[in-house]
């Protein structure tokens, strides 16, 4: 049997015909940028995330950058963020001239609140917490830290479409949440895209302006913005997919629960922990194994694709070779570099496929 890491073609069959028909109508109207369909998707995504406002943009990285700029994070400000995340989290900080300061992750692979506290200095302006792999960080504790130190709080929700904590969606207790619609996300485009959700009108108004060359009215430019707009074709795809997202996240949970139950007695694998107040959406199912390279190769020999998220901590990337934390050791995250493996998990994955994955893990380990 061959098991892909992620087979997007299965969910795309559900919307392909309808989406292409809608594309034809757009081609006839020649309305490709910030069209009515974009506004409809923003409205629907705001409702889905229980947010007052949803502002689309070109990609998830720029969603973070827009939130930082709208929150008045400026050049030379320090921004705290987790060291175990995708590089986009820190790139958004570096692009505006601010300084990323890295903190450790806890046993859930989420923001280590105690390490966050240790990294705060007089130069700290903001905290970015990352809702990694599909579950939310301890937002109430991080919110309190931010409040006590008068810091901006931003949520990187690029992997948390539909995730909740005590019935709350990302963005409720912060300046806003940044989403990515990269194709492999739980809600992915047929290209790229991003979104900011917020309950603050001032943040919404500023992002609307910044994403469109600093203009909220054609040819009137109030600030130094840039071009970061979601095109109409991607909005159509995303809006159609949004109708299925809860169902697809439920499917991911069924697969994850099977893995957790059938791998729980294997002492040679460390399974992900579910934070009890979270609704996990399992964007990734990440385990820890020793001799990762051998394990991945043996899984490949069985026809099973695995992934690695992420093989190098952000602070160890060469782009930060002049950073004061370059090559620093982190209590938890430093061990993740060598041990983390992502198992196949995606909507429409068959029972035979995930049973085959679990069976072969227990044989290999």
N, C-alpha and C positions, 0 to 999 in steps of 0.2 A: 504494500500500500504506500502511496505517496501522500504526505500531508504537508501542505504549504504553511508557511508561517502566518500568512493572511491572504485570503482569496476574496478580493473585492468584487470580482465578476458575479458572484452569487447574489449579492444585494443589489447590484446595478441592474440585474435583469428585471427587478420589480419596478424600476422607474424609467428605464431606458426609452421605451416607446413614448410615454407621456412627456418626458423631458425633451426629446427630439421634436415632438410636435410643437411644444412651447417655443423651442429655439426658432422654428420656422416663422412663427408669428413675430418674434423679435427682429429677425432678419428683414421681414416685410416693413416693420415700423422704423428700423434703423435707430433703435434706442438702446445703446449698449452700455452706457455709463450712468450710474445712479438713477436708473429707471424706476418705474412704479413697482416692479417686481422686487427691487432691492428694499424699498420701503416696506413692502409687505413682509418680506423675510425678517427684517429688523423688528417689526411689530410682533411677529409670531415668536421670534427667539426671545424677545423681552418677556412675553407671556410664559414661555416654556421655563425660563430661569427665574420667574417671579421678580423681575426687575422693572423699574419705571422706564428705563431707557436702554436701548441696544443700538450701538453705532458700528456699522460695518467698516472694514478697511481691507487693505491688500493682503495681509498675512498676519500670522500670530506674533511675529517679532515686532512688527510695527504697532500692533495692538498694545504691547507692553510699552513701547516707546511713546506712543500717543498718551497713554495713561500717565507716564512719568512727566511728560511735558505739561499736560493739563493740570497736574498736581504741583507744578512749579518746582520740580526737582531740577537743579541747575548744575552748571559746570563746577567741578571740584567737590560737590556734595558726595557724601558716602552713602551707598545703598547696600543694605545687607541682603544676601540671597544665599540659597543652599548650594553647596559645592557639588552635590550629586544631582545634576539636572542637565537638560540639553543646553548647549552653548548659547542658544537664542536668548535665554533669560539674562545672561550677563552682557551679551552684545548690545541689547537695547540700552543698557545702562552706559556702556562705554561709548556708544554712538552719540549720546547727548553730552559727553564730556564729564560725566559723573564717574565716581570710583566705586567699582564693585568690591565689597568686603564679604568673604565667604564664611558661612557657618556650617556646622555638621548636620547630619540627618540622624533621626532616632531609629528605633528598631522597626518602625513601620515604613522606613525610607522617606519619612516626612520631616518637616522642619523641627530641629531640636531646639525647643524653646529656651532651655537653660543656656545653650551655646549662643543663641541669639542675644540674650541679655549680656553675655560676656563681651560681645563684639561691639556694643554700642559705645560711641565716643561723642565728644562735643561736635564732631563734624557730621555725624549721622543725620540724614534727612529722611530716609525711607527704609521700609522693610518690604521685600518681595517674598511672599511665601508661595511655594509651588505645590499644587495639588497633584502629586506625582502618581503615575500608573493608573489613575482612576479613582483615587480616594482623597478626601480633603484633609489637609493638615489641621491641627488643633486650633481652629480659628479664634475661639473665644480667649484662649490663653495668649495668643499672639496679638489679638486686638487689645488686650489689657496692657501688654508690654508697650505697644505703639502709643496707646493713650497716656500711659504714665510718663513717657519720654517725649510726648508731643511730636510723634513721628507719623509720616504718611504711611499708610498700609495699602499694598497692592497685591492682588491675587493672580498668579499665573495659573490659569485654568485650561491650558492647552490640551491637557489629557483628561479633563474632568467634565465632559459634556454630560449633563444629567446627574452628576454627583450631588449628594446632599449630606448635611450634617445636622442632626436633630430637625429634619424637615426644611432646613435652610439651604438655599443654593449659594454658590460662590458670589461674592460681590455685595452681600447684604450688610456686612460689618466693616467694609473697607471703602476706599475711594472708588474701587471698581475691580472687575475681573476681566482678564484678557484671554481670549480663546483663539485657537488656531483651527483652520479648516483644511489643513494639509490632507491629501487624499486618504492616508492611512488612519486618520483619527476616527473616533466613534461617530462623529459627524464630519464627513470629509467631502470636499468639492471634487470636481473633475479638473482641477487645476490647483489654485491656492486661494486663500482668503483668510480673513480674521474678523474678530468682533470684540468690542468692549461693552460690557454691561455695567451699569451704574445706577444708583438711586439719587445722584446729585446732579441737579440741573446745570450747575456751573461747569462741572466736568463734561457733561454731555455737550453743552454749547461750545466749549473750547475744542473738543475733539472734532466736532462737525466742521469747525473752522480749519483746524490744523491739517486734517486729512485731505483738504481741497485747496492747497496752496495758500493757506491762511485766509481763506475767503468764505464768507457765508452768503455773499451776494456777488454775482458774476462781475468780474473786473474790479471789485473792491477788495483789497487785500489788507487786512488789519494786523497780521503778524507773519513771521517767517515759518510758514507751514511747508508741506510737501505733498506729493501726489501719492495718496494711499487709499484708493477707492476700490470697492468690490464691484466687479463688473456684473451686468445683469444676467448673463448666462450662468455664472456660478451661483448667483442668488436663486435662480430657478431650481437648479440641482439640489442645493442645500435645503430649500423650502420643502421640496418633495420628500427628501430624506428625513426631515424633521418629523414628519408624520409617523415614521417607523422607529424613531430613536429609542423610545421607552421599551418597545418590543425587543429591539436588538440588544439593548443593555440587559434586559432580563435573560436573553439567551446567553450572553457572556457570563452572567451570574450562575446559570445552570452548569456551564462548562467548568467554571472556577470551583464551584462546590464539589463537582465530581473529582477534580484534581485534588482538592484539599482532603476529601474523604479517602481516596484511594492511594494517596502518597503519604498519608499521615504516619504510617508505621515504618517508613523508610528513614533510618537514622542518617543516611548519607546525603540527604537533601534537606535544606532549610526552606520551609514554605513561607509565603508572605503572610503577614499578620493583618487581620481586619480590625480596625479601630471600631469598637462596639457601637459608637453613636453615629457611624457613617453608613451611608448608602453608597457602596462601592460600584463603580461602573466597569472595572476590569479592562481598561484600555490595554494594559499589559499584565500578564501573569508572570511575575519575576521570582525566580528561586535562586538559591545559592548552592553551588556544588564545588568540590575540590577537583583539581585537574580538569578545568573547564574545557580546554582545547580538546582533550581526549573525549570528554563527554559529548561535545557538539559533533565531533567527527563520527562517533559511534551512532549517534542519533541520525546523522546524515546517511550513514550506511543502511539504516533501517527505513530510509525514505522520509525522514521527519526533519523539517526545517526549523531551526531555532534562531534567536537573535540575541544581541547583547546591547543593553541600555543601562549604563554607558561605560565604555571600556576605559575612559580617561576622565578623571575629575576635572572640572573646569579650571581649577587653580593649577593643574599640571599641564595645561595646554600651552604650547610654545608662544601663542599670542600674548600670554601673560607672563613671559619669562622675566620681565622687569618688575612684576608685582611683588610686594613684600611677602605675600603668602605663597609664592611659587615654590612647589615641592614641599609645602608644609604637610604634616601628618594630622589626620583627623581620626578621632577615636573609632567611629563607625565607618564612615565613607571610604577611608583608605583601604579597608578590607574588601569593600564592594568591587573595586576595580578589577580584581582578579577572579572573583567568584560568581558574579551575577550572570544569569541566563534567563532569557525570556522564552516561554513555551508558546506554541501555537494556541491562539484563542481569537475567534471571530464569529460574527453572526452567520448562521446557516452551516456552521461546522457540524458534521454529522456525528451521531453517537458512536458509530464505528471508528471514526477518526480520533475522537478524544479518548476513547477506550484504548485504542491502539497506542496512542502517545503515552498514557499512564502505564500500560502494561510493559512497554519497552523501557521506560525509565526504571521500573522496578527490576527488570532483567539486567540492564546495563549497570545499575548501582546495586 
